[in-house]
Amino acid sequence: MTYYKKLTDPELADLLKTGDEAAFKVVYQTYWDKLLVIAGKRLGDINEAEETVQDIFLNLWRRREKFELKVNFEHYFAVAVKFEVINRLAKRSREQQRNDAFAKETPVQQLPVDVRFDLETLRKELETTINTLPPKCQLIFRMSREGNLTNKKIAEALHISEKAVEKHITTALKVLRSRFGSRFTIVLLLLSGMKH
């Protein structure tokens, strides 16, 4: 890993294009915290900021083979976080408009507070648990559940066998089943709702 830390941005970008996980990890570790601070300030929500940064890195990994670094990674991520934040703020605005329209028909008070709170708590717990998975396992699990990609598509994108993809997804589900126990079924429902 020390060798990779000495490489220039163009060198890291070239290795990234070949699917070099160590190069990706160095970029990830170098910029994760910086991007989280920027996204957190602009969104005013640390959980959404974490999702934003995760999406940026997921997108970088997914399209690594066609990735072209025009200036340096700092410039690339500055632009990426700017657009991702704009998209999320626009989405938030659309959701607020929908919620306002929905509230006129169905007052929020009619939804039990404890149900809303429990689901939100469970959602945060789920995100935290997924974040503890090994990087590759987490990436594959998110591509499957959030990216809604088939095992075949994931295998092609990451240049691994479908069996390897299945193994990582099975590992992730085992961790979730072990962590959530009787709540595992609800977790699966939440996961299906996380798909874009």
N, C-alpha and C positions, 0 to 999 in steps of 0.2 A: 504493500500500500504506500510505503514511503516513496518508492519509485514513481508512482502515479502522481503524487502530490508535487513532484518537481516538474511535471510536464506543463507545457503551455496550453492555453485554451484550444488553439487549432489542433494540437496533438491529441488532446482529450476528445475533441469532437470527432476526429478521424477514428479513434478507437471505439467511440460510442457507436459510430455507424456500422462497425463490425459486430456489435452486440456484446462488447466487452463490459461485463457487469462491474468490475472493479473501477473502471473509468467513470461509469454512471454513479457509483457510490461516492466517489470523490467529489463529483459535481454536486450531488445530492447533499452531502455533508457540508460542503462549502457554502451553499446558498440557501439551504432550508430555513435557518433562523432569520437571515436577512429578509427573505421573502415574507416570512410569517409576520415580522414586525410591520413591513409596508402594508400587507393585506389587512392586518389587524387594525391599523390606524385608519385605513380607508373604509373598512366595512363596519368597524365598531363592534365586532363580534368575533371572539377568538376561535370559536368552533367553526364558524363559516370560513374564517381566515385559514384554518388548518385544512379544510376541505378544498379551498381554492389552491393552496400550494400543492396539495396532493394531486389535484387534477393537472396542474402545470407539469409536474414531473411524470405523471402517467402519460400525458400527451407526448412529452419529449421521448419517452421510452417507446411508445407505440409507433411513432413515425421516425425513429432513429435512423433507419436505412436511407431515408430521403432527406435527413437533416443537413442543412447547410449553415454553418456559423459565419455570418457576414462581418461582424465586428469582434465581439468577445461575449462570454457568457453573461457578464454583468449587464451589458446592453440588451442581450436576448431576453433575460429574465425581467428586466425593467419594463420592456414592451409587453412581455407575456402577462405579467401581473397586472399591468394597466388594463389590458383588454379583458382579462378574466374578471377583474373587479367591476368594470363597466357592464359586462354581461350579467353578473350576479345582481348588481344594483337594479338593472333593467328588469330582471326576472322578479326581484323582490317587489318592485313597483307594480308589475303585472299581477303578482299574487295578492298584493294588498288591495288592488282594485277588485279582484275576484272575491276576496274575503269580505270586502265592504258590501258588495252586491249580495253575497251569501248571507251576511249578517242581517240584512234587511228582511230576509225571508225566514232565517232560522237564528234566533238570538243565541249567542255563544253560551249564555247562562244555562241553556237547556242541556249542554254537554256537561256531564259530571266532572267537577274539577279534579277529583282524585284520578280519574281515568286519563285525563289530558296530561296530568303531572307524571303519572307512572309511565306512560308511553314515552314521554320526553326523556325521563331519567333512563329508561331502558335503551333508548336510541343513543344517548351519550355513552352509556356503558358498552354498548355494542361497538361504537366507533373506537373507543379506547382499547377494547379487546382486539379488534382487527389491527390496530396500530402496533400491537405487541407481536404480531406474527413475523416470521423471518421475511426480509425484503422481497424475495422472489415469490414466496408463498402469498404474501400480501398483495403483490402486484397481480398475480394470476387470479386470486380470489376476487379482487376488485374488477378486473377485466371481465370476469364471468358474471358477477352479480350486479355491478354498477354499469359496466360497459355493455352488458347484455350480449356478450360474444359467445359463440359456441366453442367447445373444447378444440374443435378442428381449427377454427380461426385463430385462437390463442396460440395453439401449437405452431401454426404457420408464422404468426407474427414474432414469436420468440425463438423460432427454429429449434423446437424441442418436440418430443413425441407426444401424441395425445395421451398416452399412458402416464407420462410425467405430469401433464396438466391435471389429469384425474387424481393423481397421487397428492398434488399440492392442494387441490380443492377438498379432497377427503380429509387431509390433515387439518385444514382450516375449519371444516365443519366439526371435526372431533373436538378441537379446542373450544369452539362455541358451545357444543353440546355439553362438554364438561363444565364450562363456565356458567351456563345459564340453566342447566338441568330442566326442571319442569316448565321453564319459560322459553325453551328452545323453539317450540312451535310459533310463538308470538314473534320471536327473533326472525324466523324464516319469513314471516309475513312482512316484517319491517324491511328485511333485505329486498324482498320483491318490490317494495315501494321505493327503494333507493335507486332503481334503474332509471336512467335518463330517458 
